[in-house]
Amino acid sequence: MLEIYVLDLSGTFAFSVYGAFLALKKKLDLFGIFVCAFLTALGGGTIREIILNNHPFYFFDYLYLVMIILGVAFSLFTFFIFHKINKYMLLLDAVGIVTFAFVGAQKAAEANLGGFAIVFLATVTAVGGGILRDIFINEVPQIFYKDLYATPAIILGFFYFLLLEYISNPFVAYSLLFITFLIRVYAIYYKINLWSPLKR
């Protein structure tokens, strides 16, 4: 679906912006900035393709790499005012999470994998890049302690599996995307985190 492809590219841009922004905060050089942007945006998808024994999609479609270049440039030009536009970027980031999760679930289903694989690849595609980035910059991955981040991807993957025979219907697919997007936005707005036994 063309709309999913456009949303996927938008998510790639948003993720690369955040990856580059964190690299700038760490005062990495230009190569480090690009690596962080790349890992954040395409790391999860790369893991998915390796698991599925496929060549990475950006080897054939260079628009994903263009989105990363644009994301890095955007971060460089907006670094000192990023706090002013962050709330808008978070919305685009939410679009990226749900779209990446949908693509991951879709790829698993197309490979005739079961329910666990659909949920797993949905989640890995959405958050795997952020984990790789945080490991690269020597940080505890943010999804382990901050934000309701992986949960929307898990929810999407789970319901994708339950609705598998209906998901080819655009109304069903877009409803699932929209509801999961709302869950993520709700978590952002109300600053909802998963329960931790040591937090007060």
C-alpha angles and dihedrals in degrees: 000000000000093000092056090050092052091048089048091055090047090052090049089055093048094047092048090051091055093044092051091044092055090047090053090051088053088050094236121166124253093274091051090049092053092046092052091047092048095048093047094048103035106015095092093047090049092054089049093052092048090052090049091047093240133134111256110270094231089065086073104026110053093183088087090059090047089055089054092051090049091047092052091047090049091052092049093052097042102036096111094046097036092113088063095054099032095101090058092046090052089060091052088046089054089053088052094051096052094041093049089048091050092050091048092051091046093052091049091050092048088054088055093243124156134254097277091051091050092053092041096050092043089055097042092050091051101043107013093090093054091051091051091048094051092049089049092054092042097250132133103257108264094225088068094064112004134066131350089274112137094034097075089051091051091048092049092049092048094051092041087061093046091049095040096126091049101038093095087069105095091217092057093044095048093043089055091048093047096047092049090047089054090051090054093045091048090052091049094047095047095035093236119181131180116264116271121193093222099045120097 
